[in-house]
Amino acid sequence: MSQATAPPGTWNGDGLDPELINSLHRSVGEALTSAHVAHEQAGRGRLTPADERALARKLIADELRRLAARAYTDGREPLDEQAEARVAAAVLDRLHGLARLQPLLDDPQIRDIHISGAHRVWLNLRDGTKVRGPAVADSDDELIELIATAARRLGRSERRWDHAHPELNLQLPNGDRLHALMAVSGRPTVTIRRHDFDIHRLYQLVDLGVCDELLASFMSAAVQARANIIVAGGTGTGKTTTLRCLINEIPPDERLITIEDSLEIGLERFEHLHPDHETLEAREANTEGVGAFTLAALVRSALRMDPQRVIVGEVRGAEVLPMLLAMSQGNDGSMCSIHADSSKGVFGRLAMYAAMTPERLVPEVTNLLVANAVDLIVHLGWVRGIRRITSVRQVTGTVEGGHVVSNELWRPDHTGAGVPAAPPTPEFAAAIEAHGFDSALCATAQGWWR
C-alpha cells in the first residue's frame, strides 16, 4: 500500500470547552442509562432510538438552562444561543454518533479505521491506499469513555467495555463493525470495518472489476441451481460483499436464515428481495457470565426454523459441523464464508475447524462430509490492488486417497485474475445451463474450459 499524510477528512475543532462537553456527556449519558433501565423494568423494553434522541435533547436543554441560571447567579456571562446550539450538537454527536470519529464514519472513501490511542489513527481507503488520520480524542481516557458510552448506547443490548471486560464487539447503527481492546493492549485499540451496503448485486462486482460478466452469469446460475457455496479469501478481500451479492440472486419466494457473529450481511436492508427471512446474531455472556449463544448453537436452532437456505456469515470454529450437515441434509443452496489463502486451502481449513469441535472429527471423516455437502468454492484475493475472484473450484462429490476431489473451473492466469479452466462435471453443467448459463461462451472466452 502507498502511504500519504493527509487524511480525506479532518476534524478542525470548534473552540468549545472540552470539560463542559465531557461533563454534559457524562451526566446526560447516565440519565439516559437510568431511563433505559426504568423502561425495561416497566416491561416496555429499551427506548427506541427516536425516543432516546428526543429525551437526550430535552436533558441537554435542561442542563444548559441550569448552567445559564448558575452563570447569572455567579455574575458571569452565560453561553449565547449559538454557542449553546454547538454544545448541544457536540454532546448529541457523542451520545448517538462517535464524536470526532463520526466524520471518518461518514466518509465514503474510507474502508477501515485503525486506532491505537487517541492520536495514532490510520485509514485504509477503498482505492487501496493507506493514510494517516486525525486524532479522534484529546486523550486515551477520553477515547475509552467515548467507546464505552457507545457500547452502552449503540448496541442492540447494553454492553460493557472496561478493565473487567477489556474486549468489545459492537455493530454500529450504520452497519459497520467495531472491535476494541483495552487493558490488555499498550494503548486502547479500536478497529472499525466499514461495509458498503450499496454493493449488493453481481453486476456491481462486474463494474468494480471483481469478476467479468461470464463469471457473474455462472455464479448467478449456480445460486439459482441451489449449489452449496463457500466464499473464501483473506482479510479485507470482500468475502462478505460477495456473499451478499450471491444471496441477492436467490429467488424472493424462498425462506432464508442468516447466522452471524455480528450482523454484517444486512439482509434486512433488502426486504424487497427477501420478504421471508430471519437474521440471527451470536450473543456473548452477560456480566453474570450467562446468556451466551454461540454460532454453532444458532446454526442448530436455524435448522428448526424451516429454512430453505441457511447462510453463515463466517465459519471459523465449531459451527462448521452443523453448517456442513445443513448443506448435506436438504438445505441445498446454503452458503458461508471462510478465511483461506486459496480455493484448495479451504479443505484444510475445514478439517482444522472440524478437529476443534466437541466431536473432534478426523480429516478423513471431515473430507467425506465436505465431499457430500459442498458444491462450489469461490476464492477472492487482491490482484494489483484490486479485489478479484481468482479461483472457482467445484467439489465433485468424491474422495480419493482420503482427499476431496475437485476441479478448478476458474483459475488465476498470468495476471492473477481467474479465467475459465477445467470444465464442470456433466451433471453440474446441465444444472447451471438449466438456469440460464451458456457453457459455450467459455469456449470463446480469452480463457476457456478445456
C-alpha positions in Angstrom: 0.0 0.0 0.0 1.1 3.5 -0.7 1.1 6.0 2.1 0.3 9.6 2.4 0.0 12.1 5.3 -3.2 14.0 4.6 -6.5 12.2 5.5 -9.6 12.5 3.3 -11.4 14.3 6.1 -10.2 16.3 9.1 -11.5 17.5 12.4 -10.6 21.1 13.0 -12.3 21.5 16.4 -14.9 24.1 17.2 -13.4 26.1 20.1 -15.8 24.5 22.6 -14.8 23.9 26.2 -13.9 20.1 26.3 -14.6 20.0 30.1 -18.1 21.3 29.5 -18.7 18.7 26.7 -17.3 15.9 28.9 -19.4 16.9 31.9 -22.7 17.1 29.9 -21.9 13.9 28.0 -21.4 12.1 31.3 -24.4 13.4 33.1 -26.8 13.1 30.2 -25.4 9.6 29.4 -26.1 8.5 32.9 -29.6 9.9 32.9 -30.3 8.1 29.6 -29.0 4.8 31.0 -31.3 5.2 34.0 -34.2 5.9 31.7 -33.4 2.7 29.7 -33.3 0.7 33.0 -36.6 2.2 34.2 -38.2 1.5 30.8 -37.1 -2.1 30.9 -38.2 -2.6 34.5 -41.6 -1.4 33.5 -41.7 -4.2 30.9 -41.5 -1.9 27.9 -38.0 -2.9 26.7 -35.3 -0.4 25.8 -36.2 3.1 24.5 -36.4 3.3 20.7 -33.6 5.3 19.1 -36.0 8.1 18.2 -37.3 8.3 21.8 -33.8 8.2 23.2 -32.7 11.0 20.9 -35.7 13.2 21.9 -35.1 12.5 25.6 -31.4 13.4 25.1 -32.3 16.7 23.5 -34.6 17.6 26.5 -31.9 16.6 29.1 -29.2 18.6 27.3 -31.6 21.6 27.1 -32.4 21.3 30.9 -28.7 21.1 31.7 -27.9 24.2 29.6 -30.7 26.1 31.3 -29.3 25.1 34.7 -25.8 26.2 33.7 -27.1 29.6 32.4 -29.0 30.1 35.7 -25.8 29.4 37.7 -23.8 31.8 35.5 -26.3 34.6 36.1 -26.2 33.8 39.9 -22.4 34.0 39.9 -22.4 37.2 37.8 -20.8 35.5 34.8 -21.9 35.8 31.1 -23.8 32.7 30.0 -23.3 31.0 26.7 -25.1 32.7 23.9 -27.7 30.9 21.8 -25.3 29.9 19.0 -22.7 28.5 21.5 -25.5 26.5 23.2 -26.6 25.0 19.9 -23.0 24.0 19.2 -22.6 22.4 22.6 -25.9 20.5 22.2 -24.8 19.2 18.8 -21.4 18.1 20.2 -23.0 16.2 23.1 -25.6 14.6 20.8 -22.8 13.6 18.5 -21.0 11.8 21.3 -24.2 10.2 22.6 -25.6 9.0 19.2 -22.6 9.2 17.0 -19.0 8.8 17.8 -17.9 12.4 18.2 -14.7 13.1 16.4 -14.8 9.6 14.8 -18.1 10.5 13.2 -16.7 12.4 10.2 -14.5 9.4 9.4 -17.5 7.1 9.5 -19.4 9.4 7.2 -16.6 9.5 4.6 -17.5 7.0 1.8 -13.8 6.8 0.7 -12.7 5.1 4.0 -12.8 1.3 4.1 -11.2 0.6 7.5 -10.2 2.6 10.6 -7.3 1.5 12.9 -6.9 3.5 16.1 -4.1 2.9 18.7 -4.6 5.5 21.3 -6.3 8.9 20.8 -3.7 10.3 18.3 -2.5 7.4 16.3 -5.1 6.8 13.6 -4.6 5.0 10.2 -7.2 4.9 7.5 -7.4 2.3 4.7 -9.1 3.8 1.7 -11.3 2.0 -0.8 -8.7 2.6 -3.6 -6.2 0.5 -1.6 -4.1 3.4 -0.2 -3.3 4.0 3.4 -3.2 7.4 5.0 -2.7 8.9 8.5 -5.9 10.1 10.1 -6.7 12.9 12.5 -6.7 12.5 16.3 -10.1 11.1 17.4 -9.9 12.3 21.1 -7.8 14.6 23.2 -6.6 11.7 25.4 -6.7 7.9 25.7 -9.1 8.3 28.7 -11.5 10.4 26.5 -11.3 7.7 23.8 -12.1 5.0 26.3 -15.1 7.0 27.6 -16.3 7.6 24.1 -16.2 3.9 23.1 -17.6 2.7 26.5 -20.5 5.1 26.0 -21.1 3.7 22.5 -21.1 0.2 24.0 -23.8 1.1 26.4 -25.9 3.1 24.0 -25.5 1.9 20.4 -25.7 -1.8 20.6 -28.8 -3.9 20.4 -28.3 -4.6 24.1 -26.2 -2.7 26.7 -22.5 -3.8 26.7 -19.6 -3.0 29.0 -16.1 -2.0 28.0 -13.8 -1.6 31.0 -11.0 -3.3 32.8 -13.2 -6.2 33.8 -14.5 -6.6 30.1 -11.5 -5.5 28.0 -12.8 -6.7 24.6 -15.8 -5.2 22.8 -17.5 -6.3 19.6 -20.2 -3.8 18.5 -22.3 -3.2 15.4 -22.7 0.5 14.8 -26.1 1.9 13.6 -24.8 2.2 10.0 -23.9 -1.5 10.0 -20.1 -1.0 10.5 -18.3 -3.4 12.8 -16.3 -2.1 15.8 -13.8 -4.1 17.7 -12.0 -2.6 20.7 -9.4 -3.7 23.3 -8.1 -2.0 26.5 -6.1 -3.1 29.5 -4.5 -6.0 27.6 -3.0 -3.7 24.9 -0.4 -1.0 25.4 -3.0 1.7 24.5 -6.8 1.4 23.9 -7.1 -0.1 20.4 -10.1 0.3 18.1 -10.7 -1.3 14.7 -13.7 -0.4 12.6 -14.5 -2.4 9.5 -16.7 -0.5 7.1 -19.4 -2.0 4.9 -20.8 -0.7 1.7 -24.4 -2.0 1.5 -24.9 -0.2 -1.8 -22.8 -3.0 -3.4 -25.3 -5.9 -3.3 -25.7 -7.3 -6.8 -23.4 -9.3 -9.1 -23.5 -6.8 -11.9 -21.9 -4.3 -9.5 -19.0 -6.7 -8.9 -18.5 -6.7 -12.7 -18.5 -2.9 -12.7 -15.8 -3.0 -9.9 -13.6 -5.5 -11.8 -14.1 -8.2 -9.2 -15.2 -10.6 -11.9 -16.3 -10.4 -15.6 -19.8 -10.9 -17.0 -19.1 -14.6 -17.8 -18.2 -15.5 -14.3 -21.1 -13.4 -12.9 -23.5 -15.3 -15.1 -22.0 -18.6 -13.9 -22.4 -17.7 -10.2 -25.9 -16.5 -10.7 -26.9 -19.7 -12.4 -25.1 -21.7 -9.6 -27.1 -19.9 -6.9 -30.4 -20.5 -8.7 -29.4 -24.2 -9.3 -29.2 -24.4 -5.4 -25.4 -25.1 -5.3 -23.9 -25.1 -1.8 -21.3 -22.3 -2.0 -18.3 -21.4 0.2 -16.8 -17.9 -0.3 -13.2 -17.9 0.7 -10.3 -15.4 0.9 -8.1 -13.4 3.2 -9.0 -10.4 5.4 -10.4 -7.5 3.5 -10.8 -9.3 0.2 -14.6 -8.7 0.0 -16.0 -12.0 1.2 -19.0 -10.5 2.9 -19.8 -8.3 0.0 -19.5 -11.1 -2.5 -21.7 -13.3 -0.2 -24.3 -10.6 -0.1 -24.3 -10.3 -3.9 -24.8 -14.1 -4.2 -27.6 -14.1 -1.7 -29.4 -11.5 -3.6 -29.5 -13.8 -6.6 -31.8 -16.1 -4.6 -35.5 -16.0 -5.7 -37.7 -13.9 -3.4 -40.1 -16.7 -2.5 -37.5 -18.7 -0.6 -37.2 -18.6 3.2 -33.6 -17.6 4.3 -31.9 -17.6 7.6 -28.6 -15.8 8.2 -26.4 -16.6 11.1 -23.6 -14.2 12.0 -21.2 -13.2 14.8 -22.2 -9.6 14.2 -24.8 -8.6 11.6 -22.8 -7.6 8.5 -24.7 -9.2 5.6 -27.5 -6.7 6.0 -30.3 -8.9 4.7 -32.9 -6.7 6.4 -31.9 -3.9 4.0 -33.2 -5.9 1.1 -36.7 -6.7 2.3 -38.0 -6.3 -1.3 -35.6 -9.1 -2.5 -36.2 -11.4 0.5 -39.5 -10.8 2.2 -39.3 -14.1 4.2 -36.0 -14.1 6.1 -34.6 -14.2 9.7 -31.3 -12.8 10.9 -29.7 -14.5 13.9 -26.7 -13.0 15.8 -24.4 -14.7 18.3 -24.5 -13.3 21.8 -21.8 -13.1 24.4 -22.4 -14.0 28.0 -23.7 -11.1 30.2 -21.9 -9.6 33.2 -23.1 -12.6 35.3 -21.5 -15.0 32.8 -24.7 -16.4 31.4 -26.8 -16.0 28.3 -24.2 -16.8 25.7 -25.5 -18.1 22.3 -22.8 -19.4 20.0 -22.7 -19.6 16.2 -22.8 -23.4 16.4 -26.0 -23.2 18.6 -27.5 -20.7 16.3 -27.0 -23.0 13.3 -28.7 -25.8 15.1 -31.6 -23.5 16.0 -31.9 -22.3 12.5 -32.4 -25.8 11.2 -35.5 -26.0 13.4 -36.9 -22.8 11.8 -37.9 -24.5 8.5 -35.3 -22.7 6.3 -34.9 -23.3 2.6 -31.3 -21.9 2.7 -29.0 -21.3 5.7 -26.3 -18.7 5.4 -23.4 -18.4 7.9 -21.6 -15.1 7.7 -18.2 -16.6 8.6 -17.3 -20.1 9.6 -14.3 -20.2 12.0 -15.0 -22.8 14.7 -17.4 -25.4 16.0 -20.2 -24.1 13.7 -18.5 -25.9 10.8 -20.1 -29.2 11.6 -23.8 -28.1 11.8 -23.2 -26.0 8.7 -21.9 -28.9 6.7 -24.7 -31.1 8.0 -27.2 -28.4 6.9 -25.7 -28.4 3.4 -25.9 -32.2 3.1 -29.3 -32.8 4.6 -31.7 -31.0 2.4 -30.9 -27.3 2.7 -29.4 -27.1 -0.8 -28.3 -23.7 -1.8 -26.8 -22.8 1.5 -23.7 -20.6 1.8 -21.0 -19.4 4.1 -17.6 -17.6 4.1 -14.3 -18.7 5.5 -10.7 -17.4 5.7 -8.4 -19.3 3.3 -5.4 -18.5 1.2 -6.6 -20.4 -1.8 -9.7 -22.3 -3.0 -7.9 -25.6 -2.4 -6.8 -24.5 1.0 -10.4 -24.4 2.2 -10.3 -28.2 2.6 -7.5 -28.0 5.2 -9.2 -25.1 7.0 -12.5 -27.0 7.2 -10.6 -30.1 8.6 -8.9 -28.0 11.2 -12.1 -26.5 12.4 -13.8 -29.9 12.5 -11.0 -31.2 14.6 -11.7 -28.4 17.1 -15.3 -29.3 17.6 -16.5 -31.4 20.6 -16.9 -34.3 18.1 -13.2 -33.9 17.1 -13.6 -35.3 13.6 -10.6 -36.7 11.9 -9.7 -35.3 8.5 -10.9 -38.4 6.6 -14.4 -38.1 8.1 -14.4 -34.3 7.5 -13.5 -34.8 3.9 -16.3 -37.3 3.4 -18.7 -34.7 4.8 -17.3 -31.9 2.7 -17.5 -34.0 -0.5 -21.2 -34.6 0.2 -22.0 -31.1 1.4 -20.1 -28.5 -0.7 -20.6 -27.8 -4.4 -18.5 -24.7 -5.1 -15.7 -22.7 -3.5 -15.3 -19.1 -4.7 -12.0 -17.6 -3.7 -11.2 -13.8 -3.6 -7.8 -12.1 -3.5 -6.0 -8.9 -4.2 -4.7 -8.6 -7.8 -2.6 -5.5 -8.5 -4.5 -3.5 -5.9 -8.0 -4.7 -7.0 -10.2 -7.3 -5.4 -10.8 -10.1 -7.8 -12.3 -13.6 -7.9 -9.1 -15.6 -8.5 -10.5 -19.1 -8.4 -13.7 -21.1 -8.6 -13.5 -24.8 -7.6 -16.2 -27.5 -8.0 -16.3 -30.3 -5.4 -17.1 -33.4 -7.4 -18.7 -35.3 -4.5 -16.0 -38.0 -4.2 -13.0 -38.7 -2.0 -9.8 -40.4 -3.3 -6.9 -41.4 -1.0 -8.6 -39.6 1.8 -8.6 -36.2 -0.1 -11.6 -34.4 -1.6 -11.7 -34.5 -5.4 -12.3 -31.1 -7.1 -12.0 -29.3 -10.4 -10.7 -25.7 -10.7 -13.3 -24.3 -13.1 -11.7 -20.8 -12.9 -8.0 -20.4 -12.1 -5.6 -17.5 -12.0 -4.0 -16.5 -15.3 -0.6 -14.8 -15.6 -2.1 -11.6 -14.1 -3.7 -13.3 -11.2 -7.3 -12.9 -12.4 -9.5 -16.0 -12.7 -10.2 -17.3 -16.2 -12.1 -20.5 -17.3 -10.0 -23.6 -16.9 -11.3 -27.2 -16.3 -15.0 -27.9 -17.2 -17.5 -28.9 -14.6 -19.0 -32.4 -14.3 -21.7 -33.1 -16.8 -24.4 -33.1 -14.1 -23.4 -29.7 -12.7 -23.0 -28.3 -16.3 -26.6 -29.4 -17.0 -27.9 -27.8 -13.8 -26.4 -24.4 -14.4 -27.4 -24.5 -18.1 -31.0 -25.2 -17.0 -30.8 -21.9 -15.1 -29.5 -19.7 -17.9 -25.8 -20.2 -18.1 -24.4 -20.7 -21.7 -21.4 -23.1 -21.3 -20.5 -22.5 -25.0 -19.3 -19.0 -24.0 -16.4 -20.5 -22.1 -15.0 -21.9 -25.4 -14.7 -18.5 -26.9 -13.5 -16.6 -23.8 -10.0 -15.4 -23.5 -9.5 -18.3 -21.2 -11.6 -21.4 -21.9 -12.8 -24.6 -20.4 -10.7 -27.4 -21.7 
